[in-house]
């Protein structure tokens, strides 16, 4: 089976295909460059409904996962006003551990 090479640049033809599928230029750009979608998937996937999760930069989702931060925690931190970097890098507090009198774990 022939393996397709991943393309990193959106062509004018890609924008036209997306437009015919009801996807605006800005949405296609966001899906590919900010969310890390494959170009073909970004062109053919229907528009998201309001119930689907908001697209956060994939780079920070990957950093959060590497730091042991699950997606719901990452998303919750963003909704509380944390920046992408802080939400994906600040360690989670251990559950059921009491703090010492001096504030250490």
C-alpha positions as CSV (number, residue, x, y, z in Angstrom):
1,X,0.0,0.0,0.0
2,X,1.4,3.4,-1.0
3,X,1.9,5.8,1.8
4,X,0.8,9.4,1.2
5,X,3.1,12.2,2.2
6,X,1.6,14.7,4.6
7,X,1.2,18.1,3.1
8,X,1.8,21.2,5.2
9,X,0.6,24.0,3.0
10,X,-3.0,24.8,2.0
11,X,-3.3,25.4,-1.8
12,X,-5.9,27.6,-3.5
13,X,-7.5,24.4,-4.8
14,X,-7.8,23.2,-1.2
15,X,-9.6,26.4,-0.2
16,X,-11.9,26.0,-3.2
17,X,-12.8,22.3,-2.2
18,X,-13.4,23.4,1.3
19,X,-15.7,26.3,0.1
20,X,-17.7,23.8,-1.9
21,X,-18.1,21.8,1.3
22,X,-19.3,24.8,3.2
23,X,-16.1,25.5,5.1
24,X,-14.7,29.0,5.1
25,X,-11.1,29.9,4.5
26,X,-10.5,30.9,8.1
27,X,-12.0,27.6,9.5
28,X,-9.8,25.5,7.1
29,X,-6.7,27.5,8.2
30,X,-7.6,27.1,11.9
31,X,-8.1,23.3,11.5
32,X,-4.8,22.7,9.7
33,X,-2.4,25.2,11.4
34,X,-3.8,25.6,14.9
35,X,-5.5,22.3,15.6
36,X,-3.0,20.1,13.6
37,X,-5.6,18.4,11.4
38,X,-4.6,16.7,8.1
39,X,-5.6,18.9,5.2
40,X,-7.9,16.3,3.6
41,X,-9.7,15.7,6.8
42,X,-10.1,19.5,7.4
43,X,-11.6,19.9,3.9
44,X,-14.1,17.0,4.2
45,X,-15.2,17.1,7.8
46,X,-18.5,18.9,8.4
47,X,-18.6,22.0,10.5
48,X,-18.6,21.4,14.3
49,X,-21.7,21.9,16.2
50,X,-21.8,24.0,19.4
51,X,-21.7,20.9,21.5
52,X,-18.3,19.8,20.3
53,X,-15.2,20.8,22.2
54,X,-13.4,24.0,21.2
55,X,-10.2,23.5,19.3
56,X,-7.2,24.3,21.4
57,X,-3.7,24.4,19.8
58,X,-2.6,20.8,19.5
59,X,0.9,21.7,20.6
60,X,-0.3,22.5,24.1
61,X,-2.6,19.5,24.2
62,X,0.4,17.3,23.5
63,X,2.5,19.1,26.1
64,X,-0.3,18.6,28.7
65,X,-0.5,14.9,27.9
66,X,3.3,14.6,28.2
67,X,3.1,16.2,31.6
68,X,0.4,13.8,32.8
69,X,-2.4,16.4,32.6
70,X,-5.6,14.9,31.2
71,X,-7.7,16.8,28.6
72,X,-10.7,17.6,31.0
73,X,-8.2,19.2,33.5
74,X,-6.5,21.1,30.7
75,X,-9.8,22.4,29.4
76,X,-11.0,23.3,32.9
77,X,-7.9,25.3,33.5
78,X,-8.4,27.2,30.2
79,X,-12.0,28.0,31.1
80,X,-10.8,29.5,34.4
81,X,-8.6,31.9,32.5
82,X,-5.2,30.1,32.6
83,X,-3.0,30.6,29.6
84,X,-2.2,27.7,27.3
85,X,1.4,27.3,28.6
86,X,0.5,27.3,32.2
87,X,-2.5,25.0,31.8
88,X,-0.3,22.5,30.0
89,X,2.8,22.6,32.2
90,X,1.8,23.2,35.8
91,X,1.7,19.9,37.6
92,X,-1.5,18.6,39.1
93,X,-1.9,18.5,42.8
94,X,-1.8,15.0,44.2
95,X,-5.2,13.9,45.4
96,X,-5.8,12.8,49.0
97,X,-2.5,14.1,50.2
98,X,-2.5,16.5,53.1
99,X,-0.1,19.4,53.2
100,X,2.4,19.6,56.0
101,X,2.2,22.6,58.3
102,X,5.0,24.3,56.4
103,X,2.9,24.0,53.1
104,X,5.0,21.2,51.6
105,X,3.7,17.9,50.3
